[in-house]
């Protein structure tokens, strides 16, 4: 065991793997640490760099595996579980949306199996196979949305992540609710990331094969590759809790803690209802086996490996571009951004320093993963960390160093390395953020906590009042109560005090879904309210008025809600809220007077 200057333990593991000799089926074992000169990617300088990076981004732990040709180097840094369980290359993490590549590969195997599935093609409409479940808001779109449309995020349906995680949800429940969701683009015209389409692909795979997706992936991919530490969500991995990392949130606003803040442990999230979108739990050692199979399939000069589940043709289908990804916070005025990113089937491709880099990120509460392939260099790596959002940013920092070193080697002057790496880091960060939910994106990392609510929401409110706001019609109690949407579910709004601005009444709804959220509506003018969202972190009681184990993170955004009265003008009947990011963008692009088109409309449940 190597001890670094910061006192963190680092476990070095190097595994020599060769698909040419057949698939590995043994359970991965911890290996003896190697000397730095035997693990060129994990020398002392790199170790210090990684520890500085995860310290700066407040990550307890990070595990990395690098595949270079026929060799795999893997290592853990920091802690899987605080205060003293160290991260290793065999620590299990939730890997989020990197699951989508497995789901797409499973569909690809069926498409390539003409003997058993002769009528199945990439252009096959989904509705033909799960007719009762898969219905969209438009009949024509329902009938013509294909397998590759869903797998490449070009269906026209945006995220609508708010509908996920409702109580006692089944996969079928989630897919059936898609018919009540507004589309925001015509099919095959715009890339819009959508977890729901991968839920539909899970439904499709299970209907066509008659197998649960986890069992299907184990039979067709994880088993043949020897990925014995890989599974779907809880409870399977919870039984081996000593290897399962705990996810954390860094609370900068903690009172009574150190001046820097504190780590807040996150609960594990049950992702089984949308398993094909992001339910995988795995290790970097297992993912190294997956990476190696993909890199082998990418090399057409190598003989086909019949023992591998990933053939040359299957890999080509998976990475063949299907749609252009829009702006990903990159700068197009330097050579690191020579071409736009494209989305394939569960993968994003971009040119980095002249090389094609294939990647995908993943993030769920408490965890972040990023995977990279550079087929032209027979090179790939994966990074897994145990915070949400900040893990993906820190992983982009580390990834930029690995990619720059591998692609450029010694062909660049040392004085230029920092600037080049910075541009690559910016590009990788932008690519990673594409796959994350809005509240986990960390481009600015100017975190706004619930304890900062007063300053976060006051300036805009004060400006509205000065502009001559109209009073609220009636009492704030007239606006409280239950509101329902056929896809978004039920929200119960109750009156809450606004001590900073008593003249601006507020109501609030608590919803505990995939992640806990509070939606607070603060009056602006007439029946228009400012909409404030707070994301909950911690393992305490989210319903309690005060719980030290719970932190509410304020998500600043310029969004609104509006109430509408019935025809009699006496009773509030509907509530519109700007809840879906892409709907808001489309409405604002059309012009100021169309802002209400960006709202999700709820019906009030009136008392009889």
C-alpha positions in Angstrom: 0.0 0.0 0.0 1.4 3.4 -1.0 0.8 6.3 1.3 0.8 9.7 -0.3 1.8 13.0 1.3 -1.8 13.9 2.1 -2.3 10.7 4.1 -4.7 9.1 1.7 -4.2 5.4 0.8 -3.9 4.4 -2.8 -4.3 0.8 -3.9 -2.6 0.0 -7.2 -3.9 -2.8 -9.4 -2.6 -3.8 -12.8 -4.4 -6.6 -14.6 -3.1 -8.0 -17.9 -6.2 -8.9 -20.0 -6.3 -10.5 -23.4 -9.6 -11.1 -25.3 -7.7 -13.1 -27.9 -7.4 -16.0 -25.6 -11.1 -16.1 -24.7 -13.3 -14.2 -22.3 -12.4 -14.0 -18.6 -15.1 -15.4 -16.3 -13.3 -15.3 -12.9 -14.3 -12.8 -10.2 -11.8 -9.9 -10.2 -9.4 -10.0 -7.3 -7.4 -7.3 -5.6 -3.8 -7.4 -6.8 -0.6 -6.6 -5.0 0.5 -3.0 -5.5 3.1 -2.4 -8.3 6.0 0.0 -8.2 5.4 3.3 -10.0 7.7 2.4 -12.9 5.5 -0.7 -13.6 2.3 1.5 -13.8 3.3 4.4 -16.0 -0.1 6.1 -15.7 0.0 6.2 -11.9 3.3 7.6 -11.0 3.9 9.9 -8.0 3.2 13.1 -9.9 -0.1 11.7 -11.2 -1.0 10.6 -7.8 -0.5 14.0 -6.3 -2.4 15.6 -9.2 -5.4 13.3 -8.6 -5.4 13.9 -4.9 -5.2 17.6 -5.4 -8.0 17.5 -7.9 -10.5 15.4 -5.8 -9.6 17.6 -2.8 -10.4 20.8 -4.8 -13.7 19.4 -5.9 -14.6 17.8 -2.6 -14.8 14.2 -3.6 -14.1 11.6 -1.0 -13.0 9.0 -3.5 -12.1 8.3 -7.1 -11.2 5.0 -8.9 -9.6 4.9 -12.3 -8.9 2.1 -14.8 -6.8 2.7 -18.0 -6.7 0.3 -20.9 -3.6 0.8 -23.1 -3.3 -1.9 -25.8 -3.3 -5.2 -24.1 -2.6 -3.8 -20.6 -5.0 -2.5 -17.9 -3.8 -0.3 -15.1 -6.3 0.5 -12.3 -6.2 2.3 -9.0 -8.2 3.8 -6.2 -7.7 7.1 -4.4 -9.2 8.5 -1.2 -12.3 6.9 0.4 -15.2 4.8 -0.7 -17.0 5.3 2.6 -16.0 8.0 5.1 -14.2 8.1 7.4 -11.9 5.1 6.7 -12.9 2.6 4.0 -10.5 3.2 1.1 -11.5 3.4 -2.5 -9.9 0.7 -4.7 -10.2 -0.5 -8.2 -12.8 -3.0 -7.0 -15.0 -0.5 -5.2 -18.5 -0.5 -6.6 -20.1 2.7 -7.8 -23.4 3.6 -9.4 -22.4 4.4 -13.0 -25.5 6.2 -14.1 -26.1 6.9 -17.8 -23.0 4.8 -18.9 -25.7 2.1 -18.7 -27.2 3.4 -21.9 -24.3 1.8 -23.9 -25.2 -1.6 -22.5 -28.9 -1.1 -23.4 -28.0 0.0 -26.9 -25.6 -3.0 -27.3 -28.4 -5.4 -26.3 -30.7 -3.9 -28.9 -27.9 -4.1 -31.5 -27.5 -7.9 -30.8 -31.1 -8.5 -31.5 -31.0 -6.4 -34.7 -27.9 -8.4 -35.8 -29.7 -11.7 -35.0 -31.6 -12.2 -38.3 -32.2 -15.9 -37.5 -34.2 -15.2 -34.3 -35.4 -11.7 -35.0 -35.8 -11.5 -38.8 -38.2 -8.5 -38.7 -36.2 -6.4 -36.3 -34.3 -3.4 -37.8 -33.0 -0.1 -36.6 -35.9 1.5 -38.4 -38.5 -0.7 -36.7 -41.2 1.4 -34.9 -41.2 0.8 -31.2 -45.0 0.9 -31.0 -45.2 -2.4 -33.1 -43.6 -4.3 -30.2 -45.0 -2.5 -27.1 -48.2 -1.2 -28.5 -50.1 -0.8 -25.2 -47.2 1.0 -23.4 -45.5 3.1 -26.0 -47.8 6.0 -27.1 -46.7 9.6 -27.6 -48.7 12.8 -27.7 -49.0 12.6 -31.5 -50.3 9.6 -33.4 -48.0 9.9 -36.4 -44.9 10.3 -34.1 -46.1 7.3 -32.1 -46.3 5.1 -35.2 -43.0 6.3 -36.7 -40.6 6.6 -33.7 -37.9 3.9 -34.3 -35.4 2.0 -32.2 -32.5 4.2 -33.4 -34.6 7.4 -32.8 -35.0 6.4 -29.1 -31.4 5.3 -28.6 -30.0 8.4 -30.2 -32.2 11.0 -28.4 -33.7 12.4 -31.6 -37.4 11.4 -30.9 -38.5 15.0 -30.3 -39.3 14.3 -26.6 -37.2 16.2 -24.1 -36.1 15.0 -20.6 -39.2 15.5 -18.5 -37.1 13.9 -15.7 -39.5 15.3 -13.1 -41.9 12.4 -13.8 -39.4 9.8 -12.7 -39.5 8.1 -9.3 -43.1 8.5 -8.3 -44.3 6.2 -5.6 -44.6 2.5 -6.5 -43.7 3.2 -10.1 -43.3 0.3 -12.5 -41.5 0.4 -15.8 -44.8 0.1 -17.6 -46.3 3.0 -15.6 -43.4 5.3 -16.6 -43.6 4.4 -20.3 -47.4 4.8 -20.4 -47.1 8.3 -18.9 -45.1 9.4 -21.9 -48.3 9.9 -23.9 -49.2 12.9 -21.7 -45.9 14.7 -22.2 -45.4 17.6 -24.7 -43.0 17.2 -27.5 -40.5 20.0 -28.2 -39.2 19.1 -31.7 -40.2 17.2 -34.8 -38.7 13.7 -34.9 -35.1 13.4 -36.2 -34.5 17.2 -36.3 -33.0 17.9 -32.9 -30.8 16.1 -30.3 -32.6 16.2 -26.9 -31.4 14.0 -24.2 -34.2 11.8 -22.9 -33.9 9.2 -20.2 -37.6 8.2 -20.8 -36.7 6.8 -24.2 -34.2 4.4 -22.6 -37.0 3.4 -20.2 -39.0 2.6 -23.3 -36.0 0.6 -24.7 -35.9 -1.4 -21.5 -39.6 -2.2 -21.9 -39.0 -3.1 -25.5 -36.1 -5.5 -24.7 -38.0 -7.2 -21.9 -41.1 -7.6 -24.1 -39.2 -9.0 -27.1 -36.8 -11.4 -25.2 -39.0 -12.3 -22.2 -36.2 -11.5 -19.9 -35.5 -8.8 -17.3 -32.9 -6.5 -18.6 -30.4 -7.2 -15.9 -30.6 -10.9 -16.6 -30.3 -10.2 -20.3 -27.2 -8.1 -19.9 -25.6 -10.6 -17.6 -26.2 -13.4 -20.1 -25.1 -11.6 -23.2 -22.4 -9.1 -21.9 -21.4 -9.1 -18.3 -21.1 -12.9 -17.9 -19.1 -13.5 -21.1 -16.8 -10.6 -20.3 -16.2 -11.7 -16.7 -17.9 -8.6 -15.2 -18.9 -10.4 -12.1 -19.0 -7.3 -9.9 -21.6 -5.6 -12.2 -25.3 -5.6 -11.4 -28.4 -3.4 -11.5 -29.1 -1.2 -8.4 -30.1 -2.5 -5.1 -30.6 -4.9 -3.4 -28.0 -7.2 -5.1 -25.0 -5.0 -4.5 -26.1 -3.9 -1.0 -25.5 -7.5 0.2 -21.8 -6.9 -0.4 -21.8 -3.6 1.3 -18.1 -3.6 2.1 -17.4 -2.9 -1.5 -20.2 -0.5 -2.3 -19.2 3.1 -2.1 -21.4 5.6 -0.3 -22.3 8.7 -2.3 -21.9 12.2 -0.7 -22.8 15.8 -1.2 -20.5 18.6 -0.1 -22.3 21.1 2.1 -20.4 24.4 2.0 -23.0 26.1 4.2 -22.7 23.8 7.2 -23.0 25.6 10.5 -20.8 24.4 13.3 -18.6 22.4 11.0 -15.2 23.3 9.7 -14.9 26.6 7.9 -14.7 24.6 4.6 -18.0 22.6 5.1 -18.9 19.0 5.6 -19.8 15.8 3.6 -23.4 14.7 3.8 -24.1 11.0 3.1 -26.7 10.4 0.4 -29.2 7.6 0.4 -29.0 4.9 -2.4 -31.4 5.5 -5.2 -33.6 2.7 -6.6 -33.2 3.0 -10.4 -34.7 -0.4 -11.3 -37.9 1.1 -12.9 -35.7 2.9 -15.5 -32.9 0.4 -15.4 -31.8 0.7 -19.1 -31.3 4.4 -18.6 -28.9 4.3 -15.7 -29.2 1.5 -13.1 -25.8 -0.1 -13.3 -23.5 -0.6 -10.3 -20.0 -1.7 -11.2 -16.2 -1.2 -10.6 -13.5 0.3 -12.8 -11.9 -3.2 -13.1 -15.2 -4.5 -14.5 -15.5 -1.6 -16.9 -11.9 -2.1 -18.0 -13.1 -5.5 -19.4 -16.0 -3.7 -21.2 -13.6 -1.1 -22.6 -11.1 -3.7 -23.8 -13.8 -5.6 -25.7 -15.0 -2.4 -27.4 -11.4 -1.4 -28.4 -10.8 -4.8 -29.8 -14.0 -4.6 -31.9 -13.0 -1.2 -33.1 -9.7 -2.5 -34.6 -10.7 -4.1 -38.0 -7.1 -5.3 -38.5 -7.5 -7.7 -35.6 -9.2 -11.1 -36.2 -12.8 -11.4 -35.0 -13.0 -12.6 -31.4 -15.8 -15.1 -31.4 -15.8 -15.3 -27.6 -16.5 -11.6 -27.3 -20.1 -10.3 -27.3 -19.0 -7.2 -29.2 -18.3 -7.9 -32.9 -16.8 -5.5 -35.4 -20.2 -5.0 -37.0 -22.0 -4.4 -33.7 -19.4 -1.8 -32.6 -19.7 0.0 -35.9 -23.5 0.2 -35.5 -23.1 1.5 -32.0 -20.8 4.4 -32.9 -22.2 5.3 -36.3 -23.4 8.9 -35.8 -27.2 9.4 -35.8 -27.6 13.1 -34.9 -25.5 16.2 -34.2 -25.3 17.4 -30.6 -25.9 21.1 -30.1 -23.8 23.5 -28.1 -22.0 21.8 -25.3 -20.3 24.8 -23.8 -17.3 24.4 -26.0 -15.4 27.1 -27.8 -15.0 26.7 -31.5 -12.2 29.1 -31.9 -9.3 26.7 -31.1 -8.2 23.5 -32.6 -9.4 21.3 -29.7 -12.9 21.9 -31.0 -12.4 21.2 -34.7 -15.7 19.4 -35.2 -19.1 19.2 -33.5 -20.0 16.3 -31.2 -22.3 13.7 -32.6 -24.5 11.2 -30.8 -24.7 7.5 -31.8 -26.4 4.8 -29.8 -25.6 5.4 -26.2 -22.3 7.1 -27.1 -21.1 10.6 -27.9 -18.2 11.1 -30.3 -16.0 14.2 -30.7 -12.6 15.1 -32.0 -10.1 15.9 -29.3 -6.6 17.0 -30.4 -7.3 15.4 -33.8 -8.3 12.0 -32.5 -11.9 10.6 -32.4 -12.9 10.3 -28.8 -16.0 8.2 -27.9 -17.4 8.9 -24.5 -20.4 9.0 -22.2 -20.9 10.3 -18.7 -23.3 9.3 -16.0 -24.6 10.9 -12.8 -27.0 9.9 -10.1 -27.4 11.3 -6.6 -24.0 10.8 -4.9 -22.1 9.4 -7.9 -20.5 10.3 -11.2 -18.8 8.3 -13.9 -17.1 9.1 -17.2 -15.9 6.6 -19.7 -13.6 7.4 -22.7 -12.5 5.4 -25.8 -9.7 6.5 -28.2 -9.9 3.7 -30.8 -7.1 5.2 -32.9 -4.7 4.8 -30.0 -6.1 1.5 -28.7 -6.6 3.5 -25.5 -9.5 4.0 -23.1 -10.2 4.7 -19.5 -13.0 5.0 -16.9 -13.3 7.2 -13.8 -15.8 6.6 -11.0 -16.4 9.0 -8.1 -18.7 9.3 -5.1 -20.3 12.7 -5.4 -22.9 14.0 -7.9 -21.9 16.6 -10.5 -18.6 17.5 -8.9 -17.3 14.0 -9.7 -17.9 14.5 -13.4 -16.1 17.9 -13.3 -13.1 16.4 -11.5 -13.1 13.5 -13.8 -12.9 15.8 -16.8 -9.8 17.4 -15.2 -8.1 14.1 -14.7 -9.3 12.8 -18.2 -7.8 15.9 -19.9 -4.4 14.9 -18.5 -4.7 11.3 -19.6 -5.9 12.2 -23.1 -3.3 15.0 -23.6 -0.5 12.7 -22.5 -1.6 9.8 -24.7 -2.5 11.8 -27.9 0.4 14.3 -27.9 3.0 12.3 -26.1 6.3 14.2 -26.3 5.3 16.1 -29.4 4.6 19.3 -27.6 6.8 21.7 -25.7 6.3 21.5 -21.9 5.4 25.2 -21.8 2.4 24.6 -24.0 1.0 21.6 -22.1 -1.0 23.6 -19.5 -2.9 25.7 -22.1 -3.7 22.7 -24.3 -4.8 20.6 -21.3 -7.1 23.5 -20.2 -8.8 23.6 -23.6 -9.3 19.8 -23.6 -10.6 19.9 -20.0 -13.2 22.5 -21.1 -14.3 20.3 -24.0 -14.5 17.2 -21.9 -16.5 19.0 -19.2 -19.0 20.2 -21.8 -19.4 16.7 -23.2 -19.9 15.2 -19.7 -22.5 17.9 -18.7 -24.7 16.9 -21.7 -25.9 13.7 -19.9 -26.5 15.1 -16.4 -29.7 16.4 -14.9 -29.9 20.2 -14.6 -29.3 20.2 -10.9 -26.1 18.1 -11.2 -24.4 20.2 -13.8 -21.4 22.0 -12.4 -20.1 24.3 -15.1 -19.8 27.3 -12.8 -19.8 25.5 -9.5 -21.2 28.6 -7.9 -23.4 26.5 -5.7 -26.5 28.1 -4.2 -27.7 26.6 -0.9 -31.1 26.8 0.7 -29.5 28.8 3.5 -28.6 31.4 0.8 -32.3 31.6 -0.3 -32.8 35.2 0.9 -30.0 36.6 -1.2 -30.6 34.2 -4.1 -34.2 35.3 -4.6 -34.5 38.7 -3.1 -32.9 41.0 -5.8 -35.3 39.9 -8.5 -38.3 40.1 -6.1 -37.4 43.6 -5.1 -37.1 44.7 -8.7 -40.5 43.3 -9.4 -42.1 45.2 -6.5 -40.4 48.5 -7.6 -41.8 48.0 -11.1 -45.3 48.2 -9.7 -46.6 44.7 -8.9 -50.3 44.0 -8.8 -51.6 42.5 -5.6 -52.5 38.8 -5.3 -56.3 38.3 -6.0 -57.8 36.9 -2.9 -55.9 35.1 -0.1 -52.8 32.9 -0.5 -54.9 30.1 1.0 -57.0 30.2 -2.1 -54.0 28.9 -4.1 -53.0 26.1 -1.8 -54.1 22.5 -2.2 -53.7 19.5 -4.5 -52.7 19.9 -8.2 -52.4 17.0 -10.6 -50.9 16.3 -14.0 -51.4 12.9 -15.7 -47.7 12.4 -16.2 -46.1 14.7 -13.6 -48.3 13.4 -10.8 -49.7 15.1 -7.8 -48.3 18.1 -5.9 -49.7 19.3 -2.6 -49.0 23.1 -2.0 -49.3 24.5 1.5 -48.8 28.0 2.7 -45.3 28.8 4.1 -44.1 32.0 5.7 -41.9 34.5 3.8 -40.1 36.2 6.7 -37.9 38.3 4.4 -40.8 39.8 2.4 -44.1 39.3 4.4 -46.0 41.1 1.6 -45.0 38.4 -0.9 -47.0 35.3 0.1 -45.6 31.9 -0.7 -46.8 28.3 -1.0 -44.6 25.2 -1.2 -44.9 21.5 -2.3 -42.5 18.7 -1.2 -42.0 15.8 -3.7 -39.8 12.8 -2.9 -39.1 11.1 -6.2 -35.8 10.1 -7.8 -34.4 12.9 -5.8 -36.3 15.0 -3.1 -37.3 18.4 -4.2 -39.2 21.4 -2.8 -41.0 23.7 -5.1 -41.7 27.1 -3.6 -43.9 29.6 -5.4 -43.3 33.3 -4.3 -45.7 35.9 -5.4 -44.5 38.5 -8.0 -47.6 40.2 -9.5 -51.3 39.3 -10.0 -51.4 35.5 -10.2 -47.7 35.2 -11.4 -45.2 33.6 -9.0 -41.5 33.1 -9.0 -40.7 29.4 -9.0 -37.8 28.3 -6.7 -36.5 24.7 -6.6 -34.6 23.1 -3.7 -33.0 19.7 -4.1 -32.7 17.6 -1.0 -29.5 15.9 0.1 -28.8 13.5 3.1 -30.3 10.5 4.8 -32.6 12.3 7.2 -36.3 13.0 7.3 -37.2 15.2 4.3 -40.7 15.9 5.8 -39.3 17.3 9.0 -39.2 21.1 9.5 -35.6 20.8 10.7 -33.3 17.8 10.4 -29.5 18.3 10.6 -29.0 15.3 8.4 -30.8 17.0 5.5 -29.5 19.9 3.4 -31.7 21.7 0.9 -29.7 23.1 -2.1 -31.3 26.1 -3.8 -31.3 25.9 -7.7 -31.3 29.5 -9.0 -33.2 29.9 -12.3 -35.4 32.6 -13.8 -38.6 30.6 -14.0 -42.2 31.3 -13.2 -45.6 29.8 -12.3 -49.0 31.2 -13.0 -52.5 30.4 -11.6 -55.7 30.6 -13.6 -59.2 31.1 -12.3 -62.3 29.2 -13.6 -65.0 30.9 -15.7 -66.7 32.2 -12.6 -63.5 34.1 -11.6 -63.8 32.9 -8.1 -61.9 29.6 -7.8 -58.3 28.8 -8.9 -58.6 25.8 -11.3 -55.2 25.4 -13.1 -51.5 26.0 -12.4 -48.8 26.4 -15.0 -45.1 25.9 -14.0 -41.9 26.2 -16.0 -40.6 22.7 -15.0 -39.0 21.3 -18.2 -35.9 23.1 -19.4 -36.3 22.4 -23.1 -39.9 23.5 -23.1 -38.8 26.8 -21.6 -36.1 27.3 -24.2 -38.4 26.6 -27.1 -41.1 29.0 -25.8 -38.5 31.8 -25.3 -37.0 31.3 -28.7 -40.4 32.0 -30.2 -40.7 35.3 -28.4 -41.7 36.9 -25.0 -45.4 36.6 -25.5 -45.2 32.8 -25.9 -43.7 32.2 -22.4 -46.8 30.3 -21.2 -46.2 27.6 -23.8 -43.1 26.6 -21.8 -45.3 25.6 -18.9 -46.5 22.2 -17.7 -50.2 22.7 -16.7 -51.7 21.1 -13.6 -55.4 20.8 -12.8 -56.4 21.7 -9.2 -58.2 18.9 -7.3 -61.2 20.8 -6.0 -62.8 19.9 -2.7 -66.4 18.7 -3.0 
